[in-house]
């Protein structure tokens, strides 16, 4: 693929220009996820350092010039909704805002930490980008702990952005498998949030 003059110092074109063609060539389903998806949806304060691709395949991270690709292996991605986004060379598959949020909560280190994930959640709520019914539906596919942490974070940031939300459907999903979980999986216990049965063992400081 020829490199346009504006990207010659990169040594490669941006990942959005070739991710779909690359994954088709490799023969693996995929979606652009996590912080990369958040940026595409308009909810990232700064450009992620790597372009994050979720796929059931086990692929090594790789770099093309300044473009760094990070592959996250998830076995069952075909049950997770995606949206098709146009690119300069065609289209690509991107996780929906709801899947993006659940993935970020499930892998906070790949999302810049829980406070950054909370920031993204708050911005999604503020912009009306989250379909709470769709969030509850797709949450069925995630571990209960992820659903509980997601509910807690949304309850935490909603007052900050002054948005009223109804999380009863998400709570119904969590309550069917409810166990006591730590907000930060490792580390000591903390005060219990009764609604979500989450031990709040780390401060959450969203930039909102």
Long-range contacts (C-beta under 8 A, 24 or more apart in sequence): 1-89, 9-66, 10-65, 10-66, 10-67, 11-64, 11-65, 11-66, 11-67, 12-64, 12-65, 12-66, 12-67, 13-67, 14-67, 15-51, 15-67, 15-69, 16-40, 16-51, 16-87, 16-88, 16-92, 17-87, 17-88, 17-89, 18-89, 19-51, 19-53, 19-69, 19-87, 19-92, 20-87, 20-90, 20-91, 20-92, 20-93, 21-89, 21-90, 23-53, 23-55, 26-57, 26-59, 28-55, 28-56, 28-57, 28-59, 29-55, 29-56, 29-77, 29-78, 30-54, 30-55, 30-77, 30-93, 31-55, 31-77, 31-80, 31-82, 31-93, 31-94, 31-95, 31-99, 32-92, 32-93, 32-94, 32-95, 33-72, 33-94, 33-95, 33-99, 33-100, 33-103, 34-72, 34-95, 34-100, 34-103, 34-104, 34-107, 34-110, 34-111, 35-104, 35-110, 35-111, 35-112, 37-94, 37-95, 37-99, 37-100, 37-103, 38-100, 38-104, 38-111, 38-120, 40-85, 40-94, 41-94, 41-97, 41-100, 41-124, 41-129, 42-127, 42-129, 43-97, 43-120, 43-123, 43-124, 43-127, 43-129, 44-120, 45-119, 45-207, 52-110, 54-95, 54-103, 70-110, 72-107, 72-110, 76-141, 79-141, 80-138, 80-141, 81-134, 81-138, 96-134, 96-138, 97-124, 97-129, 97-130, 97-131, 98-130, 98-131, 98-134, 98-135, 98-138, 99-138, 101-130, 101-135, 101-150, 102-135, 102-138, 102-139, 102-142, 102-146, 102-147, 102-150, 105-146, 105-149, 105-150, 105-153, 106-142, 106-143, 106-146, 108-184, 114-153, 114-183, 114-184, 114-202, 114-204, 115-203, 115-204, 115-205, 115-206, 115-207, 116-207, 117-153, 118-153, 118-156, 118-157, 118-204, 118-205, 118-206, 119-157, 119-206, 119-207, 119-208, 121-150, 121-153, 121-154, 121-157, 121-206, 122-157, 122-158, 122-160, 122-161, 122-206, 122-208, 123-161, 123-208, 125-154, 125-157, 125-158, 125-161, 125-163, 125-165, 126-161, 126-163, 126-208, 132-165, 132-166, 132-167, 132-169, 132-170, 133-169, 135-169, 135-170, 136-169, 136-170, 136-172, 136-173, 139-170, 139-173, 139-174, 140-173, 144-174, 144-176, 144-177, 144-178, 144-179, 144-181, 145-179, 145-181, 145-185, 147-173, 147-174, 147-177, 148-174, 148-178, 148-181, 148-196, 148-197, 148-198, 149-181, 149-183, 149-196, 149-198, 151-195, 151-196, 152-183, 152-193, 152-195, 152-196, 152-198, 152-200, 153-204, 155-193, 155-195, 155-196, 156-204, 156-206, 157-206, 157-208, 160-206, 160-208, 161-208, 171-195, 171-196
